Amino acid sequence: MTSPIPEVAAQPLTTAGQPQLLVVECPRCGATHRHLAAGERRAPCGARYLIDRTPTEQTS
């Protein structure tokens, strides 16, 4: 039986190259990890999690 993949929150990060997503607190190691896209991802520490959607920036 496999464990469910945890869903994590991500913050947008704009770089010189392309938009990225920051997982602020990894459920396994507590560190910040960055990813190029949403979906099921594996962190450098080996954790697997789901970034459910690309966050949108709020406009005022």
C-alpha positions in Angstrom: 0.0 0.0 0.0 1.4 3.4 -1.0 1.1 6.5 1.1 -0.7 9.5 -0.4 1.6 12.1 -1.9 1.3 15.3 0.3 0.2 18.5 -1.3 2.4 21.5 -0.7 2.1 25.3 -1.1 4.4 27.1 -3.5 5.2 30.8 -4.0 6.1 32.3 -7.4 9.7 33.2 -8.0 10.6 35.3 -11.0 14.2 34.9 -12.2 16.1 36.2 -15.2 15.4 33.0 -17.1 11.8 31.9 -16.4 9.2 31.8 -13.6 9.8 29.1 -11.0 7.9 27.8 -7.9 9.3 27.8 -4.4 8.2 25.2 -2.0 8.9 27.2 1.2 8.8 24.3 3.6 9.5 20.8 2.5 7.5 18.2 4.4 10.6 15.9 4.7 13.5 18.2 5.5 12.0 21.7 6.1 14.2 23.3 3.5 13.1 25.5 0.6 13.1 23.9 -2.8 12.5 25.4 -6.2 10.8 23.8 -9.2 10.1 24.8 -12.8 6.5 23.5 -13.0 3.6 22.4 -10.9 2.5 18.7 -10.5 4.1 15.8 -8.8 7.7 16.6 -8.0 10.7 15.1 -6.2 12.9 17.4 -4.1 16.7 17.2 -3.8 16.2 15.6 -0.4 14.2 12.8 -2.0 10.7 13.9 -0.8 7.8 13.5 -3.2 5.0 16.0 -3.2 2.3 17.6 -5.3 2.3 21.2 -6.3 -1.3 21.4 -7.3 -1.3 24.5 -9.5 0.9 27.5 -10.4 0.1 30.3 -8.0 -1.1 33.5 -9.6 0.2 36.9 -8.6 -2.4 39.2 -7.1 -3.0 42.5 -8.9 -4.1 45.5 -7.0 
